[in-house]
Amino acid sequence: MISFIVLSVFLATVFGVVSVFLWLEGRKEALPRRVEHFVSGGGAKPQASDYESAKVWATGFWKRFMAKAPGREEFLSLFTGKELSGARLLLSQAGYRNLMTYRLYLWVKMTLPVFFLVLALLFGTSVGLPASKKFLLGILGLIAGFLFPGVWLRGKVRKRREEVEDALPDGLDLLSVCVDAGLGINSAFVRLTDEFQLTCKALSEEFDIVNREMLAGKPRPEALRALADRTGVEDVKSFVAMLIQTEKLGTSLSQSLRVHADSLRMKRRQRAEEAAAKTTIKLVFPLVLLLFPALFIILLGPGLLQVIHVLLPAVKG
């Protein structure tokens, strides 16, 4: 009871402070908007609705909040430099390359353990657990909140890598056809970006970034190496190494693409066969733990009941 009262007072204080802060921020922005309105024309201007004004103000406040607070040294000192670079790399490999997304990830990683801790303590209080078990539950919630963002992000990275690996052999086939038709490698990249927007959006986005970097003046080898670093896929790294080596040695690009596409297609087939072979082992646990007990009850249950009915009078007699 006492912990619930303390938590209620804490939440009320936090909401009160945030409300006062938001009110003061709104008053700070009111004067510049009015001055800008009168300087720009000052005439009768149609007033925006309260909903639109609130939406514009909330968007601006969120951008300022995310731009200022997570960039301070005291927050960034909670993580090591290696952790920050690892988070940036994982977000890039997952397809989240906006700076706002990175700051949001940091905020989630800092606040989610506290949220899970409070949630675990509230659950322990509601079910009437003793103090020792509530403490253990709070520690488990804290650990879960700290590990959950990384696990979720690595799952996104793994899914995107699998998507790129499955679509890369078809993309190399398209590049080979384009080169055979007389297109340059840069034009072939543009064609691949257009054709794979629906079938594999991840691969299309990655090659679109390569095209934009080369248009901005970045050398092709550096743009391709950046592609390999962004994706983190071994097949893409081997593809980039093959392109750079072909360009240096002056060998046939079309033949190299065709041979490399065949090798990647064989690797994709082998991965599919490996996954199919693993299914027999993975099905053992559901069969033994779920299907077989129900099957035994259905098949042996009636016989056991008849045996019990026959033997029970004999035992009593």
C-alpha positions as a printed NumPy array, in Angstrom:
array([[  0.   ,   0.   ,   0.   ],
       [  2.792,   2.393,   0.944],
       [  4.728,   1.621,  -2.237],
       [  1.621,   2.309,  -4.331],
       [  1.123,   5.707,  -2.62 ],
       [  4.799,   6.602,  -3.17 ],
       [  4.575,   5.586,  -6.846],
       [  1.383,   7.646,  -7.316],
       [  3.02 ,  10.733,  -5.788],
       [  6.08 ,  10.232,  -7.993],
       [  4.025,   9.923, -11.19 ],
       [  1.887,  12.94 , -10.275],
       [  5.029,  15.017,  -9.668],
       [  6.566,  13.934, -12.988],
       [  3.408,  14.729, -14.943],
       [  3.112,  18.087, -13.187],
       [  6.691,  19.08 , -14.009],
       [  6.283,  17.982, -17.649],
       [  3.023,  19.951, -17.95 ],
       [  4.627,  23.125, -16.611],
       [  7.578,  22.641, -18.959],
       [  5.306,  22.212, -21.966],
       [  3.285,  25.288, -20.99 ],
       [  6.431,  27.409, -20.691],
       [  7.712,  26.137, -24.039],
       [  4.396,  27.091, -25.635],
       [  4.63 ,  30.629, -24.28 ],
       [  8.191,  30.925, -25.573],
       [  7.093,  30.005, -29.092],
       [  4.003,  32.243, -29.121],
       [  5.886,  35.56 , -29.372],
       [  8.197,  34.579, -32.286],
       [  5.224,  33.237, -34.241],
       [  3.253,  36.45 , -33.74 ],
       [  6.238,  38.622, -34.696],
       [  6.831,  36.542, -37.818],
       [  3.151,  36.806, -38.71 ],
       [  3.083,  40.602, -38.475],
       [  6.433,  41.032, -40.267],
       [  5.417,  38.777, -43.162],
       [  2.139,  40.558, -43.834],
       [  0.219,  41.183, -40.728],
       [ -3.113,  41.107, -42.461],
       [ -6.107,  39.034, -41.665],
       [ -4.74 ,  35.541, -41.886],
       [ -6.987,  32.553, -41.406],
       [ -6.32 ,  30.973, -38.025],
       [ -5.41 ,  27.343, -37.951],
       [ -7.551,  24.992, -35.946],
       [ -6.542,  24.   , -32.433],
       [ -5.804,  20.454, -33.587],
       [ -3.465,  21.596, -36.379],
       [ -1.693,  24.072, -34.083],
       [ -1.225,  21.409, -31.437],
       [  0.038,  18.947, -34.043],
       [  2.58 ,  21.447, -35.438],
       [  3.744,  22.392, -31.954],
       [  4.059,  18.75 , -30.855],
       [  6.097,  17.892, -33.97 ],
       [  8.452,  20.811, -33.406],
       [  8.831,  20.053, -29.721],
       [  9.589,  16.383, -30.425],
       [ 12.281,  17.317, -32.971],
       [ 13.919,  19.769, -30.555],
       [ 13.677,  17.255, -27.723],
       [ 15.29 ,  14.455, -29.74 ],
       [ 17.927,  16.807, -31.188],
       [ 19.107,  18.244, -27.874],
       [ 18.829,  15.77 , -25.052],
       [ 20.337,  12.544, -26.471],
       [ 23.324,  14.394, -27.878],
       [ 24.615,  15.532, -24.494],
       [ 27.762,  14.004, -23.091],
       [ 26.202,  12.881, -19.827],
       [ 23.766,  10.639, -21.682],
       [ 26.288,   9.334, -24.193],
       [ 28.717,   8.526, -21.366],
       [ 26.345,   5.765, -20.267],
       [ 27.599,   3.715, -23.215],
       [ 31.103,   2.987, -24.382],
       [ 32.314,   4.138, -27.755],
       [ 32.282,   0.572, -29.033],
       [ 28.656,   0.196, -27.991],
       [ 27.673,   3.38 , -29.832],
       [ 29.441,   2.37 , -33.014],
       [ 27.891,  -1.092, -32.745],
       [ 24.41 ,   0.398, -32.349],
       [ 24.93 ,   2.678, -35.336],
       [ 26.18 ,  -0.226, -37.434],
       [ 23.273,  -2.488, -36.454],
       [ 20.73 ,   0.245, -37.176],
       [ 22.325,   0.829, -40.577],
       [ 22.29 ,  -2.888, -41.371],
       [ 18.636,  -3.061, -40.292],
       [ 17.725,  -0.245, -42.715],
       [ 17.297,   2.553, -40.119],
       [ 19.771,   5.217, -41.193],
       [ 18.071,   8.361, -39.905],
       [ 19.83 ,  10.201, -37.09 ],
       [ 16.492,  10.6  , -35.328],
       [ 16.097,   6.812, -35.285],
       [ 19.493,   6.393, -33.653],
       [ 18.651,   8.915, -30.926],
       [ 15.285,   7.292, -30.402],
       [ 17.023,   3.927, -30.024],
       [ 19.27 ,   5.394, -27.333],
       [ 16.286,   6.801, -25.467],
       [ 14.454,   3.486, -25.639],
       [ 17.523,   1.632, -24.415],
       [ 17.822,   4.002, -21.449],
       [ 14.164,   4.177, -20.457],
       [ 12.923,   0.666, -21.186],
       [ 14.781,  -0.991, -18.255],
       [ 13.207,   1.494, -15.842],
       [  9.776,   0.899, -17.362],
       [ 10.117,  -2.888, -17.091],
       [ 11.369,  -2.532, -13.513],
       [  8.363,  -0.446, -12.47 ],
       [  6.016,  -2.777, -14.329],
       [  7.49 ,  -5.842, -12.593],
       [  7.241,  -4.204,  -9.165],
       [  3.623,  -3.203,  -9.79 ],
       [  2.798,  -6.75 , -10.874],
       [  4.487,  -8.203,  -7.793],
       [  2.566,  -5.797,  -5.557],
       [ -0.752,  -6.565,  -7.218],
       [ -0.4  , -10.338,  -6.757],
       [  0.878,  -9.959,  -3.191],
       [  4.411, -11.321,  -3.555],
       [  6.85 , -10.965,  -0.641],
       [  9.606,  -8.37 ,  -0.754],
       [ 12.353, -10.845,  -1.718],
       [ 10.391, -12.174,  -4.698],
       [  9.428,  -8.653,  -5.774],
       [ 13.103,  -7.685,  -5.69 ],
       [ 14.015, -10.712,  -7.833],
       [ 11.169,  -9.932, -10.23 ],
       [ 12.351,  -6.324, -10.497],
       [ 15.899,  -7.465, -11.312],
       [ 14.548,  -9.774, -14.015],
       [ 12.462,  -6.922, -15.448],
       [ 15.503,  -4.633, -15.436],
       [ 17.614,  -7.209, -17.294],
       [ 14.798,  -7.892, -19.787],
       [ 14.358,  -4.178, -20.484],
       [ 18.088,  -3.768, -21.069],
       [ 18.381,  -6.763, -23.42 ],
       [ 15.125,  -6.372, -25.367],
       [ 16.192,  -3.478, -27.707],
       [ 19.357,  -5.293, -28.764],
       [ 17.559,  -8.592, -29.347],
       [ 14.841,  -6.869, -31.376],
       [ 17.399,  -4.946, -33.453],
       [ 19.479,  -8.056, -34.164],
       [ 16.338,  -9.844, -35.29 ],
       [ 15.637,  -7.038, -37.755],
       [ 19.224,  -7.209, -39.025],
       [ 19.036, -10.978, -39.475],
       [ 15.761, -10.722, -41.382],
       [ 17.117,  -8.032, -43.706],
       [ 20.299, -10.026, -44.348],
       [ 18.292, -13.094, -45.289],
       [ 16.183, -10.993, -47.633],
       [ 19.282,  -9.602, -49.371],
       [ 20.924, -13.047, -49.571],
       [ 17.866, -14.604, -51.208],
       [ 17.47 , -11.829, -53.803],
       [ 21.137, -11.251, -54.668],
       [ 21.511, -14.128, -57.227],
       [ 18.509, -12.838, -59.185],
       [ 19.97 ,  -9.346, -59.017],
       [ 23.257, -10.59 , -60.445],
       [ 21.357, -12.288, -63.268],
       [ 19.732,  -8.963, -64.08 ],
       [ 23.1  ,  -7.195, -63.966],
       [ 24.566,  -9.813, -66.307],
       [ 21.706,  -9.361, -68.788],
       [ 22.059,  -5.573, -68.662],
       [ 25.812,  -5.737, -69.245],
       [ 25.324,  -8.157, -72.151],
       [ 22.829,  -5.683, -73.634],
       [ 25.501,  -2.974, -73.679],
       [ 24.727,  -1.031, -70.501],
       [ 27.474,   0.16 , -68.207],
       [ 27.703,  -1.085, -64.647],
       [ 26.32 ,   2.187, -63.263],
       [ 23.295,   2.029, -65.573],
       [ 22.87 ,  -1.632, -64.635],
       [ 22.749,  -0.618, -60.955],
       [ 20.016,   1.904, -61.766],
       [ 18.062,  -0.763, -63.639],
       [ 18.396,  -3.163, -60.707],
       [ 17.143,  -0.471, -58.328],
       [ 14.036,   0.07 , -60.439],
       [ 13.254,  -3.597, -61.022],
       [ 13.648,  -4.785, -57.422],
       [ 11.49 ,  -2.167, -55.719],
       [  8.63 ,  -4.641, -55.386],
       [ 10.402,  -7.999, -55.19 ],
       [ 13.166,  -7.044, -52.73 ],
       [ 12.968,  -3.533, -51.349],
       [ 16.085,  -3.961, -49.193],
       [ 18.333,  -4.775, -52.171],
       [ 16.775,  -1.941, -54.175],
       [ 17.468,   0.555, -51.375],
       [ 21.08 ,  -0.55 , -51.007],
       [ 21.883,  -0.182, -54.709],
       [ 20.001,   3.105, -54.819],
       [ 22.374,   4.404, -52.151],
       [ 25.309,   3.176, -54.252],
       [ 23.962,   5.054, -57.29 ],
       [ 23.495,   8.251, -55.296],
       [ 26.985,   8.042, -53.841],
       [ 28.548,   7.574, -57.265],
       [ 26.509,  10.477, -58.648],
       [ 27.799,  12.616, -55.773],
       [ 31.381,  11.907, -56.878],
       [ 32.348,   8.974, -54.698],
       [ 34.605,   6.459, -56.468],
       [ 32.954,   3.205, -57.4  ],
       [ 35.23 ,   0.942, -55.289],
       [ 34.572,   3.026, -52.183],
       [ 30.815,   3.039, -52.823],
       [ 30.857,  -0.745, -53.248],
       [ 32.885,  -1.256, -50.059],
       [ 30.386,   0.936, -48.219],
       [ 27.628,  -1.309, -49.609],
       [ 29.342,  -4.363, -48.123],
       [ 29.729,  -2.636, -44.74 ],
       [ 26.107,  -1.471, -44.677],
       [ 24.614,  -4.862, -45.406],
       [ 27.037,  -7.081, -43.499],
       [ 26.236,  -9.991, -45.847],
       [ 29.082, -12.281, -46.864],
       [ 27.642, -12.793, -50.356],
       [ 27.59 ,  -9.037, -50.92 ],
       [ 31.196,  -8.784, -49.719],
       [ 32.284, -11.472, -52.177],
       [ 30.302,  -9.738, -54.935],
       [ 32.008,  -6.415, -54.185],
       [ 35.432,  -8.07 , -54.15 ],
       [ 34.668,  -9.713, -57.503],
       [ 33.633,  -6.397, -59.085],
       [ 36.717,  -4.562, -57.812],
       [ 39.024,  -7.359, -58.956],
       [ 37.355,  -7.512, -62.378],
       [ 37.766,  -3.777, -62.806],
       [ 41.448,  -3.93 , -61.845],
       [ 42.326,  -6.929, -64.024],
       [ 40.162,  -5.939, -66.991],
       [ 38.452,  -9.311, -67.347],
       [ 34.993,  -9.851, -68.806],
       [ 32.42 ,  -8.351, -66.458],
       [ 29.503, -10.257, -67.94 ],
       [ 31.239, -13.629, -67.582],
       [ 32.285, -12.826, -64.012],
       [ 28.735, -11.826, -63.07 ],
       [ 27.309, -14.979, -64.612],
       [ 29.749, -17.285, -62.826],
       [ 29.284, -15.488, -59.515],
       [ 25.483, -15.615, -59.872],
       [ 25.677, -19.388, -60.433],
       [ 27.801, -19.842, -57.305],
       [ 25.444, -17.714, -55.192],
       [ 22.44 , -19.622, -56.544],
       [ 24.111, -22.88 , -55.541],
       [ 24.728, -21.493, -52.045],
       [ 21.076, -20.438, -51.805],
       [ 20.005, -23.955, -52.786],
       [ 22.317, -25.437, -50.181],
       [ 20.882, -23.132, -47.502],
       [ 17.375, -24.253, -48.44 ],
       [ 18.401, -27.921, -48.267],
       [ 20.047, -27.351, -44.903],
       [ 16.904, -25.664, -43.544],
       [ 14.779, -28.537, -44.87 ],
       [ 17.06 , -31.092, -43.189],
       [ 16.778, -29.266, -39.868],
       [ 12.98 , -29.405, -39.883],
       [ 12.954, -33.139, -39.049],
       [ 14.959, -32.485, -35.884],
       [ 12.881, -29.437, -34.955],
       [  9.664, -31.436, -35.3  ],
       [ 10.786, -33.98 , -32.701],
       [ 10.033, -31.725, -29.728],
       [  6.459, -30.742, -30.756],
       [  5.7  , -34.363, -31.606],
       [  7.031, -35.788, -28.345],
       [  5.7  , -33.084, -26.044],
       [  2.365, -32.204, -27.698],
       [  1.139, -34.737, -30.243],
       [  2.222, -38.076, -28.772],
       [  0.671, -37.545, -25.299],
       [ -2.698, -36.665, -26.838],
       [ -2.415, -39.644, -29.215],
       [ -1.605, -42.011, -26.357],
       [ -4.57 , -40.756, -24.329],
       [ -6.947, -41.259, -27.263],
       [ -5.638, -44.743, -28.144],
       [ -4.896, -46.182, -24.704],
       [ -7.45 , -44.304, -22.608],
       [-10.507, -46.508, -23.355],
       [ -8.517, -49.706, -22.851],
       [ -7.16 , -48.509, -19.512],
       [-10.668, -47.595, -18.351],
       [-11.961, -51.096, -19.217],
       [ -9.028, -52.712, -17.401],
       [ -9.726, -50.589, -14.334],
       [-13.446, -51.473, -14.376],
       [-12.605, -55.197, -14.647],
       [ -9.873, -55.285, -12.031],
       [-11.447, -52.956,  -9.485],
       [-14.295, -55.378,  -8.396],
       [-11.794, -58.193,  -8.189],
       [ -9.545, -56.133,  -5.921],
       [-12.502, -55.187,  -3.697],
       [-13.663, -58.83 ,  -3.527]])
